[in-house]
Amino acid sequence: MKKLKALKALPLAYSTFLQGMIFSGFSRYLLLAKRLRIKLKRLKADYSMKIQ
């Protein structure tokens, strides 16, 4: 009986773990995208300053 309960709890724990992984990966990606956008803006500003 205990083994059955453990087997039933396994998918739940796995899905929770998977959701956490996806969420952390997504938030990390968003942070990287934000940083990249800021860097690109700075580069564009420097570039336009050099042209002028």
Secondary structure, 3 states (H helix, E strand, C coil): CHHHHHHHHHHHHHHHHHHHHHHHHHHHHHHHHHHHHHHHHHHHHHHHHHHC
